[in-house]
Amino acid sequence: MSGTLVLNATYEPLGVVSERRALILVLNSRATMIEDSGVVLHFTGGEISLPSVIKLNRYVRVPYRHAVPLSRRALFARDGGRCVYCAAPATSIDHVVPRSRGGGHTWENVVSACHKCNHLKADKPLKDLGWRLRSIPREPVGAAWRVLGTGRADVRWVPYLEPFGVSSATA
Ligand SMILES: [Zn+2]
């Protein structure tokens, strides 16, 4: 189980909580179940489905935006799961300016790469190889990244994340 996606009353994605925490919110009428996880919890006298997606019944103001944590999963999602140099499926993380040359481990300097390109590039600067990035690496923006940044995702969540900056190819 990957947890439960929590949406604001406006359907804006807020984050991920455990299924049990989500169930308590639903039972206390603080949230409504939008998608069922298919996992049924049995107890004395009955059974109940654990939620995959819930929506808060009252709007919650989000006080400030956290930076999106830089994780392998979030990085692959940003780059569409493809190598930024040759578009093959990504299998590794590359530092555009190599760490050995002072490149930082930041959203602006890390990209998804395939093993072959990563190996060929090694610690050479891009201009020495004549390579070009398909897009300029940036920190991702949009409410859906609060969820993707946690490194957890479920296919049932895709329709709820799509309007907030995530395409189905990346979730
Ligand atoms: Zn490649």
Backbone and ligand atoms as CSV (ligand in chain L), in Angstrom:
chain,resi,resn,atom,element,x,y,z
A,1,MET,N,N,0.843,-1.194,0.000
A,1,MET,CA,C,0.000,0.000,0.000
A,1,MET,C,C,0.879,1.245,0.000
A,2,SER,N,N,0.449,2.252,-0.767
A,2,SER,CA,C,1.298,3.427,-0.919
A,2,SER,C,C,0.789,4.616,-0.117
A,3,GLY,N,N,-0.265,4.444,0.671
A,3,GLY,CA,C,-0.812,5.563,1.424
A,3,GLY,C,C,-2.021,6.138,0.712
A,4,THR,N,N,-2.539,7.218,1.292
A,4,THR,CA,C,-3.725,7.856,0.734
A,4,THR,C,C,-3.386,9.279,0.320
A,5,LEU,N,N,-3.805,9.618,-0.886
A,5,LEU,CA,C,-3.631,10.981,-1.393
A,5,LEU,C,C,-4.683,11.871,-0.744
A,6,VAL,N,N,-4.254,13.006,-0.189
A,6,VAL,CA,C,-5.181,13.949,0.436
A,6,VAL,C,C,-5.335,15.173,-0.467
A,7,LEU,N,N,-6.589,15.466,-0.823
A,7,LEU,CA,C,-6.887,16.650,-1.633
A,7,LEU,C,C,-7.564,17.691,-0.759
A,8,ASN,N,N,-7.300,18.948,-1.058
A,8,ASN,CA,C,-7.997,20.036,-0.379
A,8,ASN,C,C,-9.461,20.047,-0.859
A,9,ALA,N,N,-10.294,20.837,-0.228
A,9,ALA,CA,C,-11.697,20.926,-0.640
A,9,ALA,C,C,-11.815,21.398,-2.089
A,10,THR,N,N,-10.782,22.055,-2.584
A,10,THR,CA,C,-10.746,22.554,-3.960
A,10,THR,C,C,-10.134,21.535,-4.930
A,11,TYR,N,N,-9.818,20.330,-4.422
A,11,TYR,CA,C,-9.174,19.261,-5.195
A,11,TYR,C,C,-7.672,19.483,-5.396
A,12,GLU,N,N,-7.111,20.507,-4.787
A,12,GLU,CA,C,-5.668,20.724,-4.906
A,12,GLU,C,C,-4.953,19.649,-4.076
A,13,PRO,N,N,-3.959,18.950,-4.637
A,13,PRO,CA,C,-3.270,17.912,-3.864
A,13,PRO,C,C,-2.497,18.519,-2.683
A,14,LEU,N,N,-2.643,17.912,-1.495
A,14,LEU,CA,C,-1.975,18.422,-0.293
A,14,LEU,C,C,-0.832,17.535,0.159
A,15,GLY,N,N,-0.953,16.231,-0.022
A,15,GLY,CA,C,0.097,15.338,0.445
A,15,GLY,C,C,-0.395,13.918,0.569
A,16,VAL,N,N,0.393,13.111,1.284
A,16,VAL,CA,C,0.090,11.693,1.437
A,16,VAL,C,C,0.082,11.351,2.924
A,17,VAL,N,N,-0.943,10.618,3.361
A,17,VAL,CA,C,-0.997,10.141,4.751
A,17,VAL,C,C,-1.216,8.621,4.718
A,18,SER,N,N,-1.090,7.968,5.869
A,18,SER,CA,C,-1.332,6.528,5.922
A,18,SER,C,C,-2.822,6.271,5.698
A,19,GLU,N,N,-3.168,5.072,5.214
A,19,GLU,CA,C,-4.572,4.728,4.979
A,19,GLU,C,C,-5.375,4.811,6.275
A,20,ARG,N,N,-4.757,4.418,7.393
A,20,ARG,CA,C,-5.471,4.434,8.678
A,20,ARG,C,C,-5.807,5.860,9.104
A,21,ARG,N,N,-4.832,6.754,8.912
A,21,ARG,CA,C,-5.059,8.170,9.232
A,21,ARG,C,C,-6.181,8.724,8.345
A,22,ALA,N,N,-6.149,8.335,7.074
A,22,ALA,CA,C,-7.176,8.794,6.125
A,22,ALA,C,C,-8.555,8.279,6.534
A,23,LEU,N,N,-8.599,7.020,6.969
A,23,LEU,CA,C,-9.865,6.419,7.371
A,23,LEU,C,C,-10.451,7.156,8.582
A,24,ILE,N,N,-9.587,7.537,9.516
A,24,ILE,CA,C,-10.052,8.275,10.706
A,24,ILE,C,C,-10.645,9.623,10.288
A,25,LEU,N,N,-9.996,10.294,9.317
A,25,LEU,CA,C,-10.519,11.575,8.827
A,25,LEU,C,C,-11.913,11.394,8.203
A,26,VAL,N,N,-12.084,10.282,7.478
A,26,VAL,CA,C,-13.389,10.002,6.843
A,26,VAL,C,C,-14.434,9.681,7.913
A,27,LEU,N,N,-14.058,8.823,8.886
A,27,LEU,CA,C,-15.010,8.419,9.928
A,27,LEU,C,C,-15.408,9.597,10.809
A,28,ASN,N,N,-14.514,10.583,10.953
A,28,ASN,CA,C,-14.815,11.776,11.748
A,28,ASN,C,C,-15.486,12.878,10.918
A,29,SER,N,N,-15.870,12.529,9.686
A,29,SER,CA,C,-16.539,13.477,8.776
A,29,SER,C,C,-15.689,14.707,8.456
A,30,ARG,N,N,-14.372,14.535,8.529
A,30,ARG,CA,C,-13.509,15.654,8.160
A,30,ARG,C,C,-13.112,15.548,6.693
A,31,ALA,N,N,-13.320,14.351,6.120
A,31,ALA,CA,C,-12.964,14.136,4.715
A,31,ALA,C,C,-13.937,13.144,4.095
A,32,THR,N,N,-13.951,13.124,2.762
A,32,THR,CA,C,-14.824,12.217,2.017
A,32,THR,C,C,-13.956,11.310,1.155
A,33,MET,N,N,-14.293,10.027,1.128
A,33,MET,CA,C,-13.541,9.112,0.277
A,33,MET,C,C,-13.914,9.343,-1.176
A,34,ILE,N,N,-12.896,9.543,-2.022
A,34,ILE,CA,C,-13.118,9.804,-3.447
A,34,ILE,C,C,-12.797,8.540,-4.257
A,35,GLU,N,N,-11.719,7.855,-3.843
A,35,GLU,CA,C,-11.330,6.607,-4.510
A,35,GLU,C,C,-11.036,5.565,-3.436
A,36,ASP,N,N,-11.515,4.375,-3.697
A,36,ASP,CA,C,-11.350,3.221,-2.841
A,36,ASP,C,C,-10.013,2.548,-3.190
A,37,SER,N,N,-9.263,2.054,-2.199
A,37,SER,CA,C,-7.984,1.388,-2.499
A,37,SER,C,C,-8.174,-0.073,-2.902
A,38,GLY,N,N,-9.371,-0.595,-2.669
A,38,GLY,CA,C,-9.596,-2.010,-2.944
A,38,GLY,C,C,-9.165,-2.901,-1.785
A,39,VAL,N,N,-8.562,-2.281,-0.752
A,39,VAL,CA,C,-8.137,-3.042,0.427
A,39,VAL,C,C,-9.244,-2.928,1.478
A,40,VAL,N,N,-9.746,-4.081,1.901
A,40,VAL,CA,C,-10.857,-4.088,2.855
A,40,VAL,C,C,-10.352,-4.475,4.238
A,41,LEU,N,N,-10.729,-3.675,5.210
A,41,LEU,CA,C,-10.347,-3.912,6.599
A,41,LEU,C,C,-11.529,-4.590,7.295
A,42,HIS,N,N,-11.264,-5.775,7.890
A,42,HIS,CA,C,-12.340,-6.495,8.572
A,42,HIS,C,C,-12.245,-6.236,10.066
A,43,PHE,N,N,-13.362,-6.049,10.697
A,43,PHE,CA,C,-13.382,-5.892,12.155
A,43,PHE,C,C,-14.634,-6.570,12.684
A,44,THR,N,N,-14.722,-6.731,13.978
A,44,THR,CA,C,-15.876,-7.392,14.579
A,44,THR,C,C,-17.140,-6.630,14.189
A,45,GLY,N,N,-18.025,-7.298,13.511
A,45,GLY,CA,C,-19.290,-6.670,13.170
A,45,GLY,C,C,-19.299,-5.954,11.841
A,46,GLY,N,N,-18.215,-6.023,11.083
A,46,GLY,CA,C,-18.285,-5.363,9.784
A,46,GLY,C,C,-16.972,-5.301,9.042
A,47,GLU,N,N,-16.976,-4.533,7.984
A,47,GLU,CA,C,-15.772,-4.333,7.173
A,47,GLU,C,C,-15.860,-2.963,6.523
A,48,ILE,N,N,-14.669,-2.436,6.171
A,48,ILE,CA,C,-14.639,-1.098,5.576
A,48,ILE,C,C,-13.474,-1.032,4.585
A,49,SER,N,N,-13.648,-0.313,3.488
A,49,SER,CA,C,-12.595,-0.170,2.487
A,49,SER,C,C,-11.657,0.955,2.889
A,50,LEU,N,N,-10.362,0.707,2.716
A,50,LEU,CA,C,-9.391,1.769,2.985
A,50,LEU,C,C,-9.357,2.705,1.780
A,51,PRO,N,N,-9.246,4.016,2.020
A,51,PRO,CA,C,-9.279,4.964,0.904
A,51,PRO,C,C,-7.938,5.097,0.172
A,52,SER,N,N,-8.003,5.332,-1.134
A,52,SER,CA,C,-6.810,5.632,-1.926
A,52,SER,C,C,-6.695,7.142,-2.122
A,53,VAL,N,N,-7.850,7.819,-2.232
A,53,VAL,CA,C,-7.892,9.286,-2.375
A,53,VAL,C,C,-9.017,9.822,-1.489
A,54,ILE,N,N,-8.715,10.839,-0.691
A,54,ILE,CA,C,-9.758,11.516,0.079
A,54,ILE,C,C,-9.710,13.018,-0.209
A,55,LYS,N,N,-10.852,13.661,0.027
A,55,LYS,CA,C,-10.943,15.117,-0.158
A,55,LYS,C,C,-11.429,15.711,1.163
A,56,LEU,N,N,-10.729,16.739,1.641
A,56,LEU,CA,C,-11.131,17.382,2.897
A,56,LEU,C,C,-12.477,18.075,2.702
A,57,ASN,N,N,-13.323,18.016,3.724
A,57,ASN,CA,C,-14.642,18.641,3.618
A,57,ASN,C,C,-14.572,20.156,3.778
A,58,ARG,N,N,-13.537,20.607,4.489
A,58,ARG,CA,C,-13.361,22.062,4.639
A,58,ARG,C,C,-12.018,22.471,4.058
A,59,TYR,N,N,-12.000,23.617,3.428
A,59,TYR,CA,C,-10.779,24.119,2.800
A,59,TYR,C,C,-9.699,24.402,3.843
A,60,VAL,N,N,-8.490,23.976,3.558
A,60,VAL,CA,C,-7.350,24.228,4.443
A,60,VAL,C,C,-6.395,25.162,3.705
A,61,ARG,N,N,-6.046,26.249,4.379
A,61,ARG,CA,C,-5.119,27.195,3.765
A,61,ARG,C,C,-3.697,26.631,3.875
A,62,VAL,N,N,-2.969,26.609,2.768
A,62,VAL,CA,C,-1.588,26.129,2.789
A,62,VAL,C,C,-0.710,27.344,3.066
A,63,PRO,N,N,-0.043,27.365,4.229
A,63,PRO,CA,C,0.631,28.591,4.650
A,63,PRO,C,C,1.823,29.007,3.785
A,64,TYR,N,N,2.620,28.068,3.346
A,64,TYR,CA,C,3.740,28.429,2.474
A,64,TYR,C,C,4.148,27.202,1.679
A,65,ARG,N,N,4.868,27.449,0.626
A,65,ARG,CA,C,5.258,26.365,-0.277
A,65,ARG,C,C,6.632,25.835,0.120
A,66,HIS,N,N,6.679,24.543,0.354
A,66,HIS,CA,C,7.978,23.923,0.613
A,66,HIS,C,C,8.691,23.717,-0.712
A,67,ALA,N,N,10.002,23.753,-0.658
A,67,ALA,CA,C,10.770,23.394,-1.845
A,67,ALA,C,C,10.535,21.902,-2.099
A,68,VAL,N,N,10.587,21.497,-3.336
A,68,VAL,CA,C,10.385,20.083,-3.672
A,68,VAL,C,C,11.660,19.319,-3.347
A,69,PRO,N,N,11.583,18.281,-2.486
A,69,PRO,CA,C,12.796,17.530,-2.159
A,69,PRO,C,C,13.365,16.850,-3.411
A,70,LEU,N,N,14.671,16.922,-3.551
A,70,LEU,CA,C,15.344,16.331,-4.710
A,70,LEU,C,C,15.576,14.849,-4.449
A,71,SER,N,N,14.765,14.008,-5.076
A,71,SER,CA,C,14.919,12.563,-4.941
A,71,SER,C,C,15.030,11.973,-6.345
A,72,ARG,N,N,15.532,10.767,-6.424
A,72,ARG,CA,C,15.664,10.080,-7.704
A,72,ARG,C,C,14.297,9.973,-8.387
A,73,ARG,N,N,13.293,9.582,-7.609
A,73,ARG,CA,C,11.953,9.395,-8.167
A,73,ARG,C,C,11.372,10.711,-8.709
A,74,ALA,N,N,11.529,11.788,-7.910
A,74,ALA,CA,C,11.005,13.086,-8.340
A,74,ALA,C,C,11.758,13.593,-9.566
A,75,LEU,N,N,13.056,13.328,-9.600
A,75,LEU,CA,C,13.871,13.754,-10.741
A,75,LEU,C,C,13.443,13.030,-12.019
A,76,PHE,N,N,13.263,11.712,-11.926
A,76,PHE,CA,C,12.820,10.938,-13.085
A,76,PHE,C,C,11.454,11.436,-13.541
A,77,ALA,N,N,10.590,11.768,-12.587
A,77,ALA,CA,C,9.261,12.271,-12.925
A,77,ALA,C,C,9.383,13.596,-13.672
A,78,ARG,N,N,10.254,14.486,-13.186
A,78,ARG,CA,C,10.419,15.781,-13.850
A,78,ARG,C,C,10.877,15.596,-15.297
A,79,ASP,N,N,11.804,14.668,-15.519
A,79,ASP,CA,C,12.393,14.481,-16.845
A,79,ASP,C,C,11.633,13.438,-17.677
A,80,GLY,N,N,10.445,13.065,-17.228
A,80,GLY,CA,C,9.603,12.155,-18.005
A,80,GLY,C,C,10.145,10.736,-18.077
A,81,GLY,N,N,11.040,10.389,-17.145
A,81,GLY,CA,C,11.580,9.022,-17.108
A,81,GLY,C,C,12.563,8.730,-18.234
A,82,ARG,N,N,13.012,9.802,-18.903
A,82,ARG,CA,C,13.892,9.635,-20.064
A,82,ARG,C,C,15.244,10.288,-19.841
A,83,CYS,N,N,16.261,9.737,-20.522
A,83,CYS,CA,C,17.599,10.328,-20.516
A,83,CYS,C,C,17.518,11.684,-21.219
A,84,VAL,N,N,18.053,12.731,-20.598
A,84,VAL,CA,C,17.953,14.072,-21.205
A,84,VAL,C,C,18.865,14.224,-22.427
A,85,TYR,N,N,19.796,13.285,-22.605
A,85,TYR,CA,C,20.727,13.389,-23.740
A,85,TYR,C,C,20.247,12.623,-24.965
A,86,CYS,N,N,19.728,11.394,-24.762
A,86,CYS,CA,C,19.377,10.559,-25.917
A,86,CYS,C,C,17.935,10.055,-25.884
A,87,ALA,N,N,17.165,10.372,-24.834
A,87,ALA,CA,C,15.747,9.996,-24.694
A,87,ALA,C,C,15.514,8.503,-24.428
A,88,ALA,N,N,16.558,7.746,-24.167
A,88,ALA,CA,C,16.374,6.339,-23.761
A,88,ALA,C,C,15.806,6.335,-22.335
A,89,PRO,N,N,15.208,5.211,-21.893
A,89,PRO,CA,C,14.708,5.175,-20.512
A,89,PRO,C,C,15.827,5.500,-19.508
A,90,ALA,N,N,15.520,6.378,-18.552
A,90,ALA,CA,C,16.526,6.812,-17.578
A,90,ALA,C,C,16.775,5.722,-16.540
A,91,THR,N,N,18.033,5.530,-16.207
A,91,THR,CA,C,18.381,4.543,-15.181
A,91,THR,C,C,19.316,5.137,-14.134
A,92,SER,N,N,19.789,6.363,-14.367
A,92,SER,CA,C,20.740,6.937,-13.415
A,92,SER,C,C,20.605,8.451,-13.351
A,93,ILE,N,N,21.287,9.031,-12.385
A,93,ILE,CA,C,21.288,10.484,-12.188
A,93,ILE,C,C,22.626,11.031,-12.661
A,94,ASP,N,N,22.566,12.090,-13.456
A,94,ASP,CA,C,23.811,12.713,-13.923
A,94,ASP,C,C,23.891,14.147,-13.417
A,95,HIS,N,N,25.101,14.553,-13.002
A,95,HIS,CA,C,25.354,15.952,-12.651
A,95,HIS,C,C,25.872,16.627,-13.912
A,96,VAL,N,N,25.142,17.619,-14.432
A,96,VAL,CA,C,25.507,18.264,-15.698
A,96,VAL,C,C,26.922,18.830,-15.587
A,97,VAL,N,N,27.139,19.678,-14.582
A,97,VAL,CA,C,28.515,20.080,-14.252
A,97,VAL,C,C,28.976,19.042,-13.231
A,98,PRO,N,N,29.961,18.212,-13.589
A,98,PRO,CA,C,30.348,17.118,-12.687
A,98,PRO,C,C,30.702,17.616,-11.292
A,99,ARG,N,N,30.396,16.799,-10.301
A,99,ARG,CA,C,30.695,17.171,-8.915
A,99,ARG,C,C,32.186,17.426,-8.743
A,100,SER,N,N,32.994,16.657,-9.498
A,100,SER,CA,C,34.450,16.827,-9.401
A,100,SER,C,C,34.893,18.192,-9.928
A,101,ARG,N,N,33.996,18.873,-10.659
A,101,ARG,CA,C,34.302,20.214,-11.172
A,101,ARG,C,C,33.470,21.279,-10.464
A,102,GLY,N,N,32.969,20.925,-9.314
A,102,GLY,CA,C,32.255,21.904,-8.484
A,102,GLY,C,C,30.759,21.980,-8.714
A,103,GLY,N,N,30.201,21.073,-9.527
A,103,GLY,CA,C,28.757,21.084,-9.773
A,103,GLY,C,C,27.995,20.664,-8.528
A,104,GLY,N,N,26.883,21.333,-8.254
A,104,GLY,CA,C,26.104,21.045,-7.053
A,104,GLY,C,C,25.068,19.953,-7.266
A,105,HIS,N,N,24.593,19.398,-6.143
A,105,HIS,CA,C,23.497,18.422,-6.203
A,105,HIS,C,C,22.198,19.213,-6.028
A,106,THR,N,N,21.809,19.914,-7.082
A,106,THR,CA,C,20.640,20.798,-7.054
A,106,THR,C,C,19.762,20.493,-8.267
A,107,TRP,N,N,18.505,20.935,-8.210
A,107,TRP,CA,C,17.569,20.721,-9.318
A,107,TRP,C,C,18.111,21.290,-10.628
A,108,GLU,N,N,18.902,22.358,-10.542
A,108,GLU,CA,C,19.406,23.015,-11.749
A,108,GLU,C,C,20.602,22.275,-12.342
A,109,ASN,N,N,21.180,21.334,-11.582
A,109,ASN,CA,C,22.376,20.647,-12.083
A,109,ASN,C,C,22.251,19.136,-12.165
A,110,VAL,N,N,21.102,18.591,-11.795
A,110,VAL,CA,C,20.950,17.137,-11.920
A,110,VAL,C,C,19.896,16.817,-12.980
A,111,VAL,N,N,20.152,15.748,-13.711
A,111,VAL,CA,C,19.233,15.314,-14.775
A,111,VAL,C,C,19.144,13.788,-14.768
A,112,SER,N,N,18.077,13.283,-15.382
A,112,SER,CA,C,17.932,11.838,-15.573
A,112,SER,C,C,18.782,11.438,-16.775
A,113,ALA,N,N,19.465,10.326,-16.661
A,113,ALA,CA,C,20.298,9.862,-17.779
A,113,ALA,C,C,20.231,8.344,-17.885
A,114,CYS,N,N,20.554,7.834,-19.071
A,114,CYS,CA,C,20.663,6.387,-19.216
A,114,CYS,C,C,22.077,6.003,-18.800
A,115,HIS,N,N,22.278,4.736,-18.565
A,115,HIS,CA,C,23.587,4.272,-18.100
A,115,HIS,C,C,24.672,4.563,-19.139
A,116,LYS,N,N,24.330,4.359,-20.426
A,116,LYS,CA,C,25.304,4.526,-21.501
A,116,LYS,C,C,25.815,5.975,-21.571
A,117,CYS,N,N,24.882,6.947,-21.577
A,117,CYS,CA,C,25.291,8.358,-21.641
A,117,CYS,C,C,26.066,8.757,-20.395
A,118,ASN,N,N,25.600,8.292,-19.243
A,118,ASN,CA,C,26.279,8.623,-17.992
A,118,ASN,C,C,27.717,8.124,-18.025
A,119,HIS,N,N,27.908,6.915,-18.548
A,119,HIS,CA,C,29.229,6.297,-18.623
A,119,HIS,C,C,30.119,7.043,-19.625
A,120,LEU,N,N,29.542,7.375,-20.808
A,120,LEU,CA,C,30.302,8.090,-21.843
A,120,LEU,C,C,30.704,9.489,-21.373
A,121,LYS,N,N,29.779,10.141,-20.660
A,121,LYS,CA,C,30.011,11.519,-20.220
A,121,LYS,C,C,31.065,11.561,-19.123
A,122,ALA,N,N,30.969,10.611,-18.201
A,122,ALA,CA,C,31.894,10.548,-17.055
A,122,ALA,C,C,32.024,11.940,-16.425
A,123,ASP,N,N,33.232,12.491,-16.313
A,123,ASP,CA,C,33.341,13.822,-15.690
A,123,ASP,C,C,33.698,14.900,-16.711
A,124,LYS,N,N,33.330,14.665,-17.987
A,124,LYS,CA,C,33.626,15.662,-19.021
A,124,LYS,C,C,32.520,16.728,-19.078
A,125,PRO,N,N,32.891,17.981,-19.318
A,125,PRO,CA,C,31.852,19.009,-19.499
A,125,PRO,C,C,31.107,18.766,-20.816
A,126,LEU,N,N,29.852,19.187,-20.882
A,126,LEU,CA,C,29.020,18.967,-22.064
A,126,LEU,C,C,29.642,19.519,-23.342
A,127,LYS,N,N,30.253,20.697,-23.263
A,127,LYS,CA,C,30.761,21.327,-24.481
A,127,LYS,C,C,31.923,20.522,-25.094
A,128,ASP,N,N,32.668,19.801,-24.250
A,128,ASP,CA,C,33.745,18.962,-24.768
A,128,ASP,C,C,33.195,17.803,-25.588
A,129,LEU,N,N,31.978,17.376,-25.255
A,129,LEU,CA,C,31.355,16.243,-25.946
A,129,LEU,C,C,30.488,16.699,-27.118
A,130,GLY,N,N,30.152,17.999,-27.131
A,130,GLY,CA,C,29.241,18.513,-28.153
A,130,GLY,C,C,27.801,18.103,-27.884
A,131,TRP,N,N,27.485,17.764,-26.612
A,131,TRP,CA,C,26.128,17.342,-26.257
A,131,TRP,C,C,25.305,18.547,-25.849
A,132,ARG,N,N,23.993,18.369,-25.950
A,132,ARG,CA,C,23.071,19.433,-25.588
A,132,ARG,C,C,21.939,18.861,-24.739
A,133,LEU,N,N,21.457,19.637,-23.784
A,133,LEU,CA,C,20.312,19.210,-22.967
A,133,LEU,C,C,19.034,19.440,-23.752
A,134,ARG,N,N,18.084,18.499,-23.655
A,134,ARG,CA,C,16.803,18.652,-24.360
A,134,ARG,C,C,15.957,19.752,-23.716
A,135,SER,N,N,16.182,19.994,-22.421
A,135,SER,CA,C,15.503,21.103,-21.741
A,135,SER,C,C,16.391,21.564,-20.591
A,136,ILE,N,N,16.196,22.816,-20.172
A,136,ILE,CA,C,17.008,23.385,-19.095
A,136,ILE,C,C,16.482,22.839,-17.762
A,137,PRO,N,N,17.356,22.212,-16.957
A,137,PRO,CA,C,16.874,21.661,-15.684
A,137,PRO,C,C,16.455,22.754,-14.702
A,138,ARG,N,N,15.264,22.578,-14.121
A,138,ARG,CA,C,14.736,23.543,-13.146
A,138,ARG,C,C,14.053,22.787,-12.030
A,139,GLU,N,N,13.850,23.494,-10.925
A,139,GLU,CA,C,13.055,22.907,-9.853
A,139,GLU,C,C,11.604,22.826,-10.326
A,140,PRO,N,N,10.946,21.657,-10.145
A,140,PRO,CA,C,9.554,21.554,-10.589
A,140,PRO,C,C,8.628,22.440,-9.759
A,141,VAL,N,N,7.570,22.930,-10.380
A,141,VAL,CA,C,6.580,23.735,-9.668
A,141,VAL,C,C,5.188,23.136,-9.846
A,142,GLY,N,N,4.296,23.444,-8.937
A,142,GLY,CA,C,2.920,22.941,-9.017
A,142,GLY,C,C,2.589,22.109,-7.798
A,143,ALA,N,N,1.315,22.163,-7.387
A,143,ALA,CA,C,0.883,21.500,-6.159
A,143,ALA,C,C,1.102,19.988,-6.190
A,144,ALA,N,N,1.044,19.391,-7.375
A,144,ALA,CA,C,1.189,17.934,-7.470
A,144,ALA,C,C,2.550,17.474,-6.973
A,145,TRP,N,N,3.543,18.358,-7.007
A,145,TRP,CA,C,4.886,17.988,-6.570
A,145,TRP,C,C,4.993,17.793,-5.078
A,146,ARG,N,N,4.030,18.301,-4.314
A,146,ARG,CA,C,3.988,17.996,-2.883
A,146,ARG,C,C,3.836,16.496,-2.701
A,147,VAL,N,N,3.166,15.866,-3.661
A,147,VAL,CA,C,2.944,14.424,-3.600
A,147,VAL,C,C,4.111,13.677,-4.224
A,148,LEU,N,N,4.506,14.077,-5.430
A,148,LEU,CA,C,5.599,13.375,-6.110
A,148,LEU,C,C,6.902,13.498,-5.344
A,149,GLY,N,N,7.094,14.631,-4.668
A,149,GLY,CA,C,8.308,14.842,-3.883
A,149,GLY,C,C,8.448,13.834,-2.752
A,150,THR,N,N,7.333,13.241,-2.327
A,150,THR,CA,C,7.386,12.253,-1.255
A,150,THR,C,C,7.874,10.900,-1.778
A,151,GLY,N,N,7.954,10.781,-3.117
A,151,GLY,CA,C,8.410,9.532,-3.710
A,151,GLY,C,C,7.356,8.443,-3.691
A,152,ARG,N,N,6.088,8.808,-3.423
A,152,ARG,CA,C,5.008,7.832,-3.410
A,152,ARG,C,C,3.995,8.217,-4.473
A,153,ALA,N,N,3.491,7.222,-5.150
A,153,ALA,CA,C,2.485,7.483,-6.167
A,153,ALA,C,C,1.693,6.222,-6.434
A,154,ASP,N,N,0.515,6.417,-6.956
A,154,ASP,CA,C,-0.405,5.328,-7.220
A,154,ASP,C,C,-1.095,5.702,-8.527
A,155,VAL,N,N,-1.302,4.746,-9.425
A,155,VAL,CA,C,-1.945,5.067,-10.708
A,155,VAL,C,C,-3.320,5.682,-10.512
A,156,ARG,N,N,-4.000,5.316,-9.421
A,156,ARG,CA,C,-5.337,5.878,-9.167
A,156,ARG,C,C,-5.271,7.378,-8.887
A,157,TRP,N,N,-4.070,7.887,-8.560
A,157,TRP,CA,C,-3.927,9.303,-8.213
A,157,TRP,C,C,-3.736,10.180,-9.446
A,158,VAL,N,N,-3.322,9.570,-10.546
A,158,VAL,CA,C,-2.953,10.350,-11.734
A,158,VAL,C,C,-4.015,11.369,-12.161
A,159,PRO,N,N,-5.304,10.968,-12.258
A,159,PRO,CA,C,-6.311,11.966,-12.692
A,159,PRO,C,C,-6.427,13.160,-11.753
A,160,TYR,N,N,-6.021,12.965,-10.479
A,160,TYR,CA,C,-6.121,14.065,-9.506
A,160,TYR,C,C,-4.865,14.938,-9.512
A,161,LEU,N,N,-3.763,14.391,-10.023
A,161,LEU,CA,C,-2.510,15.147,-10.059
A,161,LEU,C,C,-2.344,15.888,-11.382
A,162,GLU,N,N,-2.906,15.329,-12.448
A,162,GLU,CA,C,-2.743,15.912,-13.793
A,162,GLU,C,C,-3.084,17.384,-13.891
A,163,PRO,N,N,-4.213,17.853,-13.301
A,163,PRO,CA,C,-4.528,19.284,-13.458
A,163,PRO,C,C,-3.558,20.190,-12.689
A,164,PHE,N,N,-2.662,19.596,-11.865
A,164,PHE,CA,C,-1.786,20.406,-11.017
A,164,PHE,C,C,-0.308,20.227,-11.360
A,165,GLY,N,N,-0.023,19.936,-12.603
A,165,GLY,CA,C,1.366,19.990,-13.052
A,165,GLY,C,C,2.077,18.669,-13.277
A,166,VAL,N,N,1.331,17.558,-13.318
A,166,VAL,CA,C,1.991,16.270,-13.551
A,166,VAL,C,C,1.300,15.571,-14.713
A,167,SER,N,N,2.076,15.060,-15.658
A,167,SER,CA,C,1.461,14.341,-16.770
A,167,SER,C,C,1.412,12.857,-16.439
A,168,SER,N,N,0.529,12.133,-17.098
A,168,SER,CA,C,0.345,10.708,-16.797
A,168,SER,C,C,1.620,9.922,-17.068
A,169,ALA,N,N,2.480,10.432,-17.935
A,169,ALA,CA,C,3.722,9.733,-18.256
A,169,ALA,C,C,4.707,9.773,-17.089
A,170,THR,N,N,4.530,10.745,-16.189
A,170,THR,CA,C,5.545,10.919,-15.152
A,170,THR,C,C,5.093,10.432,-13.776
A,171,ALA,N,N,3.812,10.222,-13.585
A,171,ALA,CA,C,3.353,9.838,-12.239
A,171,ALA,C,C,3.484,8.330,-12.020
L,1,ZN,ZN,ZN,21.219,8.494,-22.872
